[in-house]
Amino acid sequence: MKIIKFKKNKSFSYKRSVIINDLLLNISVGIHKFEKKNKQRVKFNLKINMDSSQVPDDSDLSSIINYEEVINIIKKITNRKHYPLLETLAEKILSKLFENNKIKKVKIKIEKIDILENTSSVGIEIKKTKINES
Protein backbone atom coordinates (compact mmCIF):
# COMPACT_ATOMS: atom_id res chain seq x y z
CA MET A 1 0.00 0.00 0.00
CA LYS A 2 1.37 3.39 -1.01
CA ILE A 3 0.88 6.35 1.34
CA ILE A 4 0.50 9.70 -0.33
CA LYS A 5 1.55 12.81 1.54
CA PHE A 6 0.04 16.09 0.53
CA LYS A 7 2.14 19.19 0.55
CA LYS A 8 0.63 22.47 1.52
CA ASN A 9 0.96 24.84 -1.37
CA LYS A 10 1.81 28.38 -0.54
CA SER A 11 -0.42 30.80 -2.39
CA PHE A 12 2.18 33.55 -2.51
CA SER A 13 5.60 34.71 -1.52
CA TYR A 14 5.88 38.01 0.29
CA LYS A 15 8.75 40.47 0.38
CA ARG A 16 8.57 44.08 1.50
CA SER A 17 11.27 46.64 0.81
CA VAL A 18 11.88 50.23 1.75
CA ILE A 19 13.57 52.24 -0.99
CA ILE A 20 15.42 55.52 -0.81
CA ASN A 21 16.41 56.97 -4.17
CA ASP A 22 18.82 59.78 -4.91
CA LEU A 23 19.39 61.13 -1.41
CA LEU A 24 21.85 63.93 -2.14
CA LEU A 25 24.13 65.16 0.68
CA ASN A 26 27.21 67.38 0.88
CA ILE A 27 29.72 65.34 2.86
CA SER A 28 33.43 65.03 3.58
CA VAL A 29 34.76 61.94 1.84
CA GLY A 30 37.82 60.98 -0.19
CA ILE A 31 41.55 60.37 -0.07
CA HIS A 32 42.78 63.46 -1.95
CA LYS A 33 43.78 66.71 -0.20
CA PHE A 34 41.09 68.72 -1.97
CA GLU A 35 38.46 66.16 -0.84
CA LYS A 36 39.58 66.57 2.76
CA LYS A 37 39.25 70.37 2.56
CA ASN A 38 35.86 70.66 0.84
CA LYS A 39 32.64 68.75 1.13
CA GLN A 40 31.28 67.21 -2.05
CA ARG A 41 27.93 66.07 -3.39
CA VAL A 42 27.31 62.39 -2.80
CA LYS A 43 24.22 60.42 -3.81
CA PHE A 44 22.81 57.53 -1.78
CA ASN A 45 20.41 54.84 -3.00
CA LEU A 46 19.18 52.06 -0.72
CA LYS A 47 16.88 49.08 -0.91
CA ILE A 48 16.13 47.59 2.50
CA ASN A 49 14.34 44.24 2.81
CA MET A 50 12.65 43.53 6.08
CA ASP A 51 11.30 40.54 7.95
CA SER A 52 8.27 39.43 5.91
CA SER A 53 6.52 38.05 8.98
CA GLN A 54 6.21 41.56 10.42
CA VAL A 55 2.73 42.89 9.65
CA PRO A 56 2.42 46.66 9.18
CA ASP A 57 0.30 48.31 11.85
CA ASP A 58 -0.99 51.86 11.28
CA SER A 59 -1.00 52.53 15.01
CA ASP A 60 2.55 51.23 15.59
CA LEU A 61 5.32 52.74 13.48
CA SER A 62 7.81 50.29 14.96
CA SER A 63 6.12 47.64 12.79
CA ILE A 64 7.78 49.14 9.70
CA ILE A 65 11.17 50.39 8.57
CA ASN A 66 10.75 54.16 8.65
CA TYR A 67 12.62 55.68 5.70
CA GLU A 68 12.81 59.02 7.51
CA GLU A 69 14.76 57.35 10.33
CA VAL A 70 17.08 55.70 7.80
CA ILE A 71 17.79 59.08 6.18
CA ASN A 72 18.48 60.61 9.60
CA ILE A 73 20.93 57.78 10.38
CA ILE A 74 22.81 58.47 7.15
CA LYS A 75 22.87 62.22 7.83
CA LYS A 76 24.13 61.69 11.38
CA ILE A 77 26.91 59.32 10.26
CA THR A 78 28.05 61.55 7.38
CA ASN A 79 28.10 64.68 9.55
CA ARG A 80 30.33 63.14 12.23
CA LYS A 81 33.66 62.94 10.44
CA HIS A 82 35.60 62.64 7.21
CA TYR A 83 35.56 59.19 5.57
CA PRO A 84 38.57 58.44 3.34
CA LEU A 85 36.72 55.65 1.49
CA LEU A 86 33.12 55.20 0.34
CA GLU A 87 33.49 51.55 1.37
CA THR A 88 34.21 52.55 4.98
CA LEU A 89 31.24 54.89 4.99
CA ALA A 90 28.97 52.21 3.53
CA GLU A 91 30.03 49.66 6.17
CA LYS A 92 29.36 52.18 8.95
CA ILE A 93 25.85 52.79 7.59
CA LEU A 94 25.20 49.06 7.13
CA SER A 95 26.33 48.28 10.68
CA LYS A 96 23.97 50.89 12.09
CA LEU A 97 21.02 49.74 9.96
CA PHE A 98 21.50 46.07 10.90
CA GLU A 99 21.07 47.00 14.56
CA ASN A 100 17.36 46.96 13.66
CA ASN A 101 16.32 43.29 13.90
CA LYS A 102 13.58 43.76 11.31
CA ILE A 103 16.15 44.52 8.61
CA LYS A 104 17.26 41.37 6.77
CA LYS A 105 19.02 42.65 3.64
CA VAL A 106 20.37 45.99 2.43
CA LYS A 107 21.61 47.10 -0.95
CA ILE A 108 23.42 50.44 -0.76
CA LYS A 109 24.86 52.44 -3.61
CA ILE A 110 26.95 55.54 -2.89
CA GLU A 111 28.14 57.79 -5.71
CA LYS A 112 30.37 60.85 -5.89
CA ILE A 113 28.67 63.20 -8.33
CA ASP A 114 31.27 65.81 -9.26
CA ILE A 115 34.62 64.10 -8.77
CA LEU A 116 35.68 62.92 -12.27
CA GLU A 117 35.23 64.62 -15.61
CA ASN A 118 33.32 62.77 -18.33
CA THR A 119 31.26 60.78 -15.81
CA SER A 120 27.90 61.47 -14.23
CA SER A 121 29.12 59.68 -11.10
CA VAL A 122 31.53 57.11 -9.67
CA GLY A 123 31.00 55.01 -6.58
CA ILE A 124 30.34 51.68 -4.95
CA GLU A 125 27.48 49.26 -4.43
CA ILE A 126 27.25 46.72 -1.62
CA LYS A 127 24.61 44.07 -0.93
CA LYS A 128 24.64 42.65 2.56
CA THR A 129 22.30 40.00 4.00
CA LYS A 130 21.86 39.05 7.61
CA ILE A 131 22.44 35.33 8.14
CA ASN A 132 19.74 33.62 10.18
CA GLU A 133 20.71 33.55 13.82
CA SER A 134 20.09 30.31 15.67
N, C-alpha and C positions, 0 to 999 in steps of 0.2 A: 504494500500500500504506500502510495506516494503522498507526502504531506506538503501542501502548498502554503507558503507564507506570503501574506500580502504586505507590500510595502505601502506606507503612507506617502502619498504624493504631495509634495509641497505645491501650493497653488502659485506662489510667487517668491521671488527673492527681493530683499529690501536693503537698500543702501541709501544713507542720507549723508550729504556733504554740505559743508559751508564753503562758499567761495569768496575770495577777495581778489578783485582784479584791479590792476594798475594803481595801487596805492603809491603815491609819489611823495617822497620825503627828501629834504636836504639834510644830508648826514656826513659825518667825517669817516671816510673809509679809503684805504689804499696804501700802497707801499712807497709811492713817490713823494718827494718833499712838497711839491705843490698840492698833493692830495691831503697832506697832513696840515697844511696851512688853511686851506679853504674847504668848506663843505661843498658837496656836489649832489646833483639830483640822482636819486636811486629809485627804481621802480620795484615794487614787491607784488607778486602774485602767489596766492595760496589756494590749495584745495585741501580741506580737512574732512576726513571721514570719521564718523563717530560710531559708537556702539549702537547697532541697529535694534537692540532690544529696548533701548531707552525711548519711551513714548513721549512726544512733545505734550506739554501741559501749559495752556495759556496762563494759568495762575501761578506757575512756577518756572521762572526763567532759568533756573539751574537744570532744567530738563533738556536744555538745548546748548549748543555751542554759540555763544553770543559773539557775532563778528565785531561788534564795537569793542568788546573786551580784548579780542585778538589784536585789533588795530592799536589799542592803548598799550598792550604788551610790547608790540614792535616799536612804537614811539618811545616808550620808556627805555628799552634796551638800546636803541640807536642814539638816544640823547645822553647816555651815561658816559661814553668814552669813544675814542678813536679805535676802529677795527682795521688792522692792516689788510686782512683778507676777507672777501665776501664769504668764504667757506666758514671761517671762524664765527662771523656774524650769524650765518644761517644755523650753525650748530647751537649757538646760544639761544636763538629763537625757538628752535625745535625742542631743546631741553626744557625750556619754560612751558611750552605748549603741552608737552607730554606729562607735565605735572597734573594735568586734568585727566582723570581716569576714563572719562567718556571718549577722549580722543584716541583713535586706533591707528590712523595713518595720516601723514601729512606730505603733501608735495609743495615745495617752496621753490620759487624762481626769483632770483634777485639780479637786477640788471643796472649797470651804470649807463646813464643816458648820454652824457656829453663827453666821454673820456677819449674816444678814438674817432678820428676823421673817417669818413666813408662808411660808417656803420650807424644804424639807428640805436643800437645798444650792444653791450657785451656783458656777460655775467655767468651765473651758475644756476643749476637746477638740481635739487636733491629730493629723493623720495625716501621716506623713512616710515617703517611699519613697526608697531609695538608687537612683540612676540607674546603670545598668550602666557600669562603667569599661572603657575600651578600652585 
